[in-house]
Amino acid sequence: MTANLVDELRYYSFNRYLCSRFGCRVHKVTVHAGFTCPNRNGTVGVGGCTFCNNAGFSPGTRVEVAEVARQLAEGIAAARHRKARKFIAYFQAYTNTYGPVDRLKSLYDEAWKFPDIVGMSIGTRPDCVDEPILDLVRSYTARGEVWVEYGLQSAFNKTLEAINRCDTYENFLRAVELTHERGLKICVHTILGLPGEDREMMLETHRRLACLPIDGIKIHLLHIMRNTEMARRYACGEVELLSRPRYASLVADVLEILRPDIVIQRMNADAPRDVLVAPLWCLDKAGVLEAIRAEQLRRDSWQGKALGFDRSAIPSANCPGRLTPNARHRLSAPI
């Protein structure tokens, strides 16, 4: 076993999960289905979150079903060149449950017309799901794997208010409950380095997540993009960004307090060079991941360690992992 593979076994990577689940290389194919966001069009707010780039946004955009099919076909063709054999349709841009159910159905249906699509992932906000929408999403579980990705960012309402999120942690908890009841897989997006949050607040967000019935997480770095309110504040010296060593240390901390069965779908964030303001080090994705692995190796850290899990509890193709008595006690205790 190579050194890199040994290091990777310190967390439950998305690649390992997909290979174990489907027995081959699986890639996500992103789709822009023409959705907007209630925090942009005035329903709950205007301007969007302070970190969200508005470039190219058009309130009147409406992507037709044929365009979704074209995006999927082109994305699948490109992924095949990288040796992918199966694909997950990822409705990514903006809020992909924000619309009437019949419209959502016509768009989601298009993904399953491709024979090598084995799953669907839908990015959305917690305040943009209800029972009819989630019932629709559940109807696709007979065809393949279905994920709902919720942008939480932070478990602290004062932070959400400061970034103009126009949503609450309580809405997130409600959405998780409704989604879990329907047997759908849940992935949560968080951001490290949001203004006003110290290390303890960032860790507390993830402690709470570890006690919820979530299946995956995307850990993002706060990065500054052009044409955003956050960029204006950064230029005025009001926003301090994390250094790469500090970010790697924080991610290692976060992984230690997450259950080892939670799939780590992402541990970095970046933006196109012509959009990114700072930090430029986030463009080096491989370097960021290596810094995180090096930090884990340096402190002999692994996912779930702080909860009392052995390293063997991290799922692999050959080992389902085991839960120590100490870990059982910690997970059953209230937050």
C-alpha positions as CSV (number, residue, x, y, z in Angstrom):
1,M,0.0,0.0,0.0
2,T,1.5,3.4,-1.0
3,A,2.0,6.2,1.5
4,N,-0.6,8.4,-0.3
5,L,-3.2,5.7,0.1
6,V,-2.4,5.2,3.7
7,D,-2.8,8.9,4.3
8,E,-6.1,9.0,2.4
9,L,-7.5,6.3,4.8
10,R,-7.5,9.0,7.5
11,Y,-10.9,10.2,6.1
12,Y,-13.8,8.8,4.2
13,S,-13.3,10.3,0.7
14,F,-16.1,10.6,-1.8
15,N,-14.0,8.8,-4.4
16,R,-13.7,5.8,-2.2
17,Y,-17.4,5.9,-1.4
18,L,-18.4,6.0,-5.1
19,C,-15.9,3.2,-6.1
20,S,-17.2,1.0,-3.3
21,R,-20.8,1.8,-4.2
22,F,-20.6,1.4,-7.9
23,G,-17.4,-0.6,-8.6
24,C,-16.0,1.9,-11.1
25,R,-15.0,5.5,-11.5
26,V,-18.0,7.8,-11.1
27,H,-18.1,11.5,-11.9
28,K,-20.5,14.3,-11.2
29,V,-21.8,16.1,-14.2
30,T,-22.9,19.7,-13.3
31,V,-26.1,21.2,-14.7
32,H,-27.2,24.8,-14.7
33,A,-31.0,24.4,-15.0
34,G,-31.9,28.1,-15.0
35,F,-33.0,28.4,-11.3
36,T,-32.8,31.6,-9.3
37,C,-32.7,32.1,-5.6
38,P,-35.2,33.6,-3.1
39,N,-32.4,35.6,-1.6
40,R,-31.9,37.3,-4.9
41,N,-35.3,38.0,-6.3
42,G,-36.8,39.6,-3.2
43,T,-38.8,36.7,-1.8
44,V,-36.7,36.6,1.3
45,G,-33.9,39.0,0.4
46,V,-32.0,40.8,-2.3
47,G,-28.4,40.8,-3.4
48,G,-27.7,37.2,-2.3
49,C,-25.2,36.1,0.3
50,T,-22.3,38.5,0.7
51,F,-19.8,35.9,-0.5
52,C,-21.8,34.9,-3.6
53,N,-20.7,36.2,-7.0
54,N,-23.5,37.6,-9.1
55,A,-21.6,37.6,-12.4
56,G,-23.8,36.3,-15.2
57,F,-26.9,36.2,-13.1
58,S,-30.1,37.1,-14.9
59,P,-33.5,37.0,-13.0
60,G,-35.3,36.1,-16.2
61,T,-33.1,33.1,-17.1
62,R,-35.1,30.0,-17.9
63,V,-33.2,27.0,-19.2
64,E,-35.3,24.7,-21.4
65,V,-35.3,20.9,-20.9
66,A,-33.4,20.5,-24.2
67,E,-30.6,22.6,-22.8
68,V,-30.4,20.4,-19.7
69,A,-30.1,17.4,-21.9
70,R,-27.3,19.1,-24.0
71,Q,-25.4,20.0,-20.8
72,L,-25.6,16.4,-19.6
73,A,-24.5,14.9,-22.9
74,E,-21.5,17.2,-23.1
75,G,-20.6,16.7,-19.5
76,I,-20.8,12.9,-19.8
77,A,-18.6,13.0,-23.0
78,A,-16.0,15.1,-21.2
79,A,-15.9,12.9,-18.1
80,R,-15.5,9.7,-20.3
81,H,-12.1,11.2,-21.4
82,R,-11.1,11.0,-17.7
83,K,-12.0,7.3,-17.6
84,A,-15.4,7.7,-15.8
85,R,-17.9,5.0,-16.6
86,K,-20.9,6.1,-14.5
87,F,-22.3,9.6,-13.8
88,I,-24.3,11.6,-11.2
89,A,-26.3,14.5,-12.6
90,Y,-25.6,17.4,-10.3
91,F,-28.1,20.3,-10.4
92,Q,-25.7,22.8,-8.9
93,A,-26.2,26.5,-9.8
94,Y,-28.4,28.5,-7.4
95,T,-31.4,26.9,-5.7
96,N,-32.5,23.8,-7.6
97,T,-35.8,23.1,-5.8
98,Y,-37.0,26.7,-6.2
99,G,-39.9,26.3,-8.6
100,P,-43.2,24.5,-9.1
101,V,-43.2,20.8,-8.8
102,D,-44.2,20.1,-12.4
103,R,-41.3,22.2,-13.6
104,L,-38.9,20.5,-11.3
105,K,-40.1,17.1,-12.5
106,S,-39.5,17.9,-16.1
107,L,-35.9,18.9,-15.4
108,Y,-35.1,16.0,-13.1
109,D,-36.7,13.5,-15.5
110,E,-34.2,14.6,-18.2
111,A,-31.2,13.3,-16.2
112,W,-32.5,9.8,-16.0
113,K,-32.8,9.4,-19.8
114,F,-29.1,8.8,-20.0
115,P,-28.4,5.1,-19.4
116,D,-25.1,5.7,-17.5
117,I,-26.6,8.1,-15.0
118,V,-26.6,6.2,-11.7
119,G,-27.6,9.1,-9.4
120,M,-28.8,12.7,-9.0
121,S,-27.6,15.4,-6.6
122,I,-29.7,18.5,-6.0
123,G,-28.2,21.6,-4.5
124,T,-30.6,23.9,-2.6
125,R,-31.4,26.0,0.4
126,P,-33.1,24.6,3.5
127,D,-36.0,27.1,3.2
128,C,-36.7,25.9,-0.4
129,V,-38.0,22.4,0.3
130,D,-41.4,21.1,1.5
131,E,-43.1,17.8,1.6
132,P,-44.4,17.8,-2.1
133,I,-40.9,18.7,-3.4
134,L,-39.2,16.1,-1.3
135,D,-41.8,13.5,-2.3
136,L,-40.9,14.2,-5.9
137,V,-37.2,13.8,-5.2
138,R,-37.9,10.6,-3.3
139,S,-39.7,9.1,-6.3
140,Y,-36.3,8.9,-8.1
141,T,-34.7,6.7,-5.5
142,A,-36.0,3.6,-7.4
143,R,-33.8,4.6,-10.3
144,G,-30.6,5.3,-8.5
145,E,-28.8,7.2,-5.8
146,V,-30.3,10.6,-4.8
147,W,-28.6,13.3,-2.7
148,V,-30.0,16.6,-1.5
149,E,-27.2,19.1,-0.8
150,Y,-28.1,21.8,1.7
151,G,-26.1,25.0,2.0
152,L,-25.9,25.6,5.8
153,Q,-22.5,27.5,6.0
154,S,-22.8,27.9,9.8
155,A,-25.0,26.7,12.6
156,F,-25.0,30.2,14.1
157,N,-27.9,32.5,13.2
158,K,-25.9,35.6,13.9
159,T,-23.3,34.5,11.3
160,L,-26.1,33.8,8.8
161,E,-27.5,37.2,9.4
162,A,-24.1,38.9,9.0
163,I,-23.6,37.2,5.6
164,N,-27.2,38.0,4.4
165,R,-28.1,34.4,4.2
166,C,-31.7,35.1,5.0
167,D,-32.2,31.7,6.4
168,T,-31.8,30.1,9.8
169,Y,-30.3,27.0,11.5
170,E,-33.8,26.0,12.6
171,N,-35.0,25.9,8.9
172,F,-32.0,23.6,8.3
173,L,-32.9,21.2,11.1
174,R,-36.5,21.1,9.7
175,A,-35.2,20.3,6.2
176,V,-32.9,17.6,7.5
177,E,-35.8,15.9,9.3
178,L,-38.1,16.0,6.3
179,T,-35.3,14.7,4.0
180,H,-34.1,12.0,6.3
181,E,-37.7,10.7,6.8
182,R,-37.8,10.0,3.1
183,G,-34.6,8.0,2.9
184,L,-32.8,10.6,0.9
185,K,-29.0,11.1,1.3
186,I,-28.1,14.5,2.8
187,C,-24.9,16.4,2.1
188,V,-24.3,19.7,4.0
189,H,-22.1,22.6,2.8
190,T,-20.2,24.5,5.5
191,I,-17.7,27.4,5.3
192,L,-14.6,27.9,7.4
193,G,-13.4,31.4,8.0
194,L,-16.6,33.4,7.9
195,P,-16.3,36.9,9.5
196,G,-16.9,36.9,13.2
197,E,-16.4,33.2,13.8
198,D,-13.6,31.9,15.9
199,R,-12.2,28.3,16.0
200,E,-14.7,27.2,18.6
201,M,-17.7,28.4,16.6
202,M,-16.5,26.7,13.5
203,L,-16.0,23.4,15.4
204,E,-19.4,23.7,17.1
205,T,-21.1,23.8,13.7
206,H,-19.6,20.5,12.9
207,R,-20.2,19.0,16.3
208,R,-23.9,19.6,15.7
209,L,-23.7,18.1,12.3
210,A,-22.0,14.9,13.6
211,C,-25.2,14.3,15.7
212,L,-27.6,14.7,12.8
213,P,-28.6,12.0,10.2
214,I,-26.4,13.4,7.4
215,D,-24.5,11.3,4.9
216,G,-22.0,13.7,3.5
217,I,-20.3,17.1,3.9
218,K,-18.6,19.7,1.7
219,I,-16.1,21.8,3.7
220,H,-15.4,25.1,2.0
221,L,-12.8,27.8,2.5
222,L,-14.1,31.4,2.6
223,H,-12.6,32.9,-0.6
224,I,-13.3,36.3,-2.0
225,M,-14.8,36.7,-5.4
226,R,-15.2,39.9,-7.5
227,N,-18.4,41.8,-7.6
228,T,-19.5,40.7,-4.1
229,E,-20.3,42.5,-0.9
230,M,-17.6,40.4,0.7
231,A,-15.0,41.7,-1.8
232,R,-15.9,45.3,-0.8
233,R,-15.5,44.5,2.9
234,Y,-12.2,42.7,2.2
235,A,-10.9,45.7,0.3
236,C,-11.8,47.9,3.3
237,G,-9.8,45.6,5.6
238,E,-12.9,44.3,7.3
239,V,-12.4,40.6,6.4
240,E,-9.4,38.5,7.5
241,L,-8.8,35.3,5.5
242,L,-7.3,32.0,6.7
243,S,-3.8,31.1,5.7
244,R,-3.3,27.6,4.2
245,P,-1.6,26.2,7.3
246,R,-4.4,27.4,9.5
247,Y,-7.1,26.1,7.1
248,A,-5.4,22.7,7.0
249,S,-5.3,22.6,10.8
250,L,-9.0,23.6,11.0
251,V,-10.0,20.9,8.5
252,A,-8.1,18.3,10.5
253,D,-9.9,19.5,13.6
254,V,-13.3,19.3,11.9
255,L,-12.6,15.8,10.6
256,E,-11.8,14.5,14.1
257,I,-15.3,15.5,15.3
258,L,-17.2,14.1,12.3
259,R,-18.5,10.5,12.4
260,P,-16.4,8.3,10.2
261,D,-19.4,7.2,8.1
262,I,-19.9,10.8,6.9
263,V,-18.6,11.0,3.3
264,I,-16.2,13.9,2.8
265,Q,-17.3,15.2,-0.6
266,R,-15.1,18.2,-0.6
267,M,-12.4,19.9,1.6
268,N,-11.5,22.9,-0.5
269,A,-13.0,25.8,-2.5
270,D,-11.8,28.0,-5.3
271,A,-13.0,30.1,-8.2
272,P,-11.9,30.9,-11.7
273,R,-8.8,33.1,-11.8
274,D,-10.6,36.0,-13.4
275,V,-13.2,35.9,-10.6
276,L,-11.1,35.1,-7.5
277,V,-9.7,38.0,-5.4
278,A,-8.1,36.0,-2.6
279,P,-6.6,33.8,-1.3
280,L,-4.7,32.8,-4.3
281,W,-3.3,29.6,-2.6
282,C,-6.8,28.0,-2.9
283,L,-6.2,27.6,-6.6
284,D,-3.7,24.9,-5.8
285,K,-6.3,22.2,-5.0
286,A,-3.7,19.4,-4.9
287,G,-1.5,21.4,-2.6
288,V,-4.4,22.2,-0.2
289,L,-5.4,18.5,0.0
290,E,-1.8,17.5,0.6
291,A,-1.5,20.1,3.4
292,I,-4.5,18.6,5.1
293,R,-3.2,15.1,4.8
294,A,0.2,16.2,6.1
295,E,-1.4,17.9,9.1
296,Q,-3.3,14.7,9.8
297,L,-0.1,12.7,9.6
298,R,1.8,15.1,11.7
299,R,-0.6,14.8,14.6
300,D,-1.7,11.2,13.9
301,S,-5.3,12.4,13.3
302,W,-8.2,10.8,11.5
303,Q,-11.9,11.3,11.0
304,G,-13.9,10.6,14.1
305,K,-10.9,10.4,16.4
306,A,-12.3,13.0,18.9
307,L,-15.5,11.0,19.1
308,G,-13.6,7.9,20.3
309,F,-13.6,6.0,17.0
310,D,-10.7,3.8,16.0
311,R,-9.2,4.6,12.6
312,S,-10.6,1.2,11.4
313,A,-14.1,2.7,11.7
314,I,-13.5,4.7,8.5
315,P,-15.4,2.6,5.8
316,S,-13.4,0.9,3.1
317,A,-14.2,-1.6,0.4
318,N,-12.8,-4.4,2.6
319,C,-13.6,-3.3,6.1
320,P,-16.9,-1.9,7.4
321,G,-15.2,-0.5,10.4
322,R,-16.1,-0.9,14.1
323,L,-17.4,1.4,16.8
324,T,-15.7,1.4,20.1
325,P,-17.7,1.5,23.4
326,N,-16.3,5.0,24.1
327,A,-17.6,6.2,20.7
328,R,-21.1,4.8,21.4
329,H,-21.2,6.7,24.6
330,R,-20.1,10.0,23.1
331,L,-22.6,9.8,20.2
332,S,-25.5,9.1,22.6
333,A,-24.7,12.1,24.8
334,P,-26.6,15.4,24.2
335,I,-24.7,18.3,22.6
